[in-house]
């Protein structure tokens, strides 16, 4: 099972994310949009989107930074007080992201919820996977303490073995089930990524830097 979830799944997810994502970008460029439902319901969107984006952004940066610069991360986490502070900060950010995500899901539920009508099946699958990912990550932080340290010696070597095309799941095969579940769901999110509106994250609006100004003319009946 470890081969399926920690070797096969990561490669399938990455190939699909790149291949399908590129196909959508060149064949259906107008689908690269967040399809905002702000006009349909704004208040819950604000209270859900802000904590979700702030919480998940810092969490992802922490994961990525530790994977790219493990030596620096080891030096930072080597101090007990810094480790404790960062652990508590990570838990707070996970709670913030989880609350925001629950609000974003709640605003799409119910027959009277307008955003529900612009939510596709794949959007629902993605939201469910994100909820499982954040909840399991929070569970790992609470029940498998000092994750910042053991992450450097388990997940990071596994990630780099995948990058070098020499996959080795030995460092993660014996981790607790909740941790393995968290890793697997992460790659499931990457797998469904190109089929959802989340693809807008990789389309940076750089053309706005040189695009001519738009002139907006109000038309009113007096």
N, C-alpha and C positions, 0 to 999 in steps of 0.2 A: 504493500500500500504506500510505503514511503516513496517508492520510485514513481508511482502514479501521481501523487499529490505534490511532491517536491522536485521532480525532474520533468515529467511529461507535461503536467499542467502549466508550469511556468513558461515552457517553450511554446506550447500551443497558444496560451494567452497572449504572449508577446507577438507571435507571428500574426495572429488574427487582429490584434490591436493596430499593428503597423499596416498590414495589408488592406484590411477593410477600411481603416481610417484614411489611407491614401486614396482608395477607390472612391469613397464618399467625397473627399476633398476635391478631386478632379472631375468626377462625374456628376455629383450633386452638391455643389458648393453652397447653395442656399440652405442646405440642411445643417450646416455648421453654425448653429445658433442655439442660444439658451432658451429660445421660445418663451420669453418672460411672460409670466401671468400676473404681473404687477397691476395691470389695469383691472384684472378680475377681482383681486383681493390683495390689499396692500399692507394692512396693519400686521397680520400674522406673518406675512413675508418678511417684514422688517425685523420683528422680534425673533424670527427663526433664522434668517439669513445671516445677520450680523454675528451672533454667537457661534453659529456653525462655521462660517468662513474663518473667523479669527482663531477658533479652537483648532480646527483641523489643519489650518495652514501652518501653525507653529509645530504641531505634532509631526506633520510630514517633513518639515524642515529639520527637525531633530533627528528623525529616522534617517533621512538622506545624508545629513551632515556626519552622523556617526559612521555610516557606511562608506562615505568618501574619504573621511579623515579619521580613521580608527585610532591612530596614535594620539591625535589631539584630544579626541573624546576620552581615551584612557587616562590621559594626564588630568583632564578636568574632573572626571569621575573618581579619580584615585583618592581624593580628599573626602572623608566621611561626611562632613557638613555640606559640601557642595553637592554630593550625591543625594543627601536627604532633601535638600532644597529643590533640586531638579526633579526628584521623584514626586514631591508634593506638587510642584508646578505642573508636571505632566498629568497628574490625576485631576487637578483643577481644570486644565485645558480639555481633558477628555470629558469631564462632566459638562463643561460649557458647550462642547461640540454635540454631545448627546442630547442635551436639552434643546439646542437649536434644531437639530435634525428631527426630533419628535414633533416640534412645532411645525416644521415644514411638511412633515407627513400628515399631521392632523388637519392642516388647512386643505388638504386634497381629499379628505375622507368625508363621507356623508353625501346623500343624494342632492342636498342643496348647495354643496360646495362647488363654486364655479371652476376653480382650478382643476377639479376632477375631470372635466370634460376635455382638457387639453393634455391629460396625462396618459401616455401610451402604456402598453403592457410592459415594454422594456424599461420604461421609466419606473414603473412599480417594482420590477425585479431589482433594478439598481438601488432604489431606496431601501428595499428590504436587505440587500447585501451590505449597504453602507451602515444600516442600523446594527446588523450582526457584527460588522467589523469594529465599529466604535464600542459597542457594548462588550464584546470579547476583549478588546484592547484595555478597556477599563477594568474588566475582571482580571486580566493578566497583571495589571499594575497593583491591584489590591491583594491578590492571592499568590502571586509569584513575584515577590518583592525583589528590588534591586535589579530590575530588568535592564537598566542602562548598562550594567556591567556584563551580565551573561549574554546580552544581545551581541556584544562585541566579539564574543568567543564562540557563538553558535550561528546566529543568523547571518552575520557579516561574512564569515568564511563561505557559507553556503551561497550567498548572493554572488560573491566573486567567482566561485567555481562555475556558476551558470554563465557569467560574463565571459570567462575564459574558455567556454565550451568544453569544460572538463567537469561535468556535474557530479557533485558528491553530496549526498544528503545525510552523511553519517553524523554531522554535527547537530542536526535538528531531529533526527529520527527518534531519539530517546527523550525528547522534551515532553513536558506535560501535555495532555490532550487539548486543553484549552489554548495553549500556545500554538500547537500545530493547526488547530482550527482557525486561529487568527491569521496565520500565514496563508493557509489555503484560500480563505475567503478573500484575502487581499488580491490574489491572482485571479480569482473568479471575477472580481470587480474589473481588473484589467481586461479580462476576456469579454465581458459584456460592454465595456467602455465604448468601442466603435459603433455599437448599435443604438446608442442613446444620445441625448442632447448634451451629455457631459463632454463631447468632443470639442465643444466651443472653447474649452480651457487651453487647447494647444493652438488656437488661431488668434494670435496676438494682433490687435488692430493697429499694426505699425503704419498702415497706409493713411491713418488719420494725421500723421505727422506732416505729410505733403499734400493731402487732399485739399482742394480749394474750399474756402468757406461756403457754407450753405446759407442762402438767403431765404428766410422764412417770411412769407407775406400773409398777414391775417386777412381773412375774407369774412366780412360781416354784412348782415342785412340790417340796415338802419331803419 
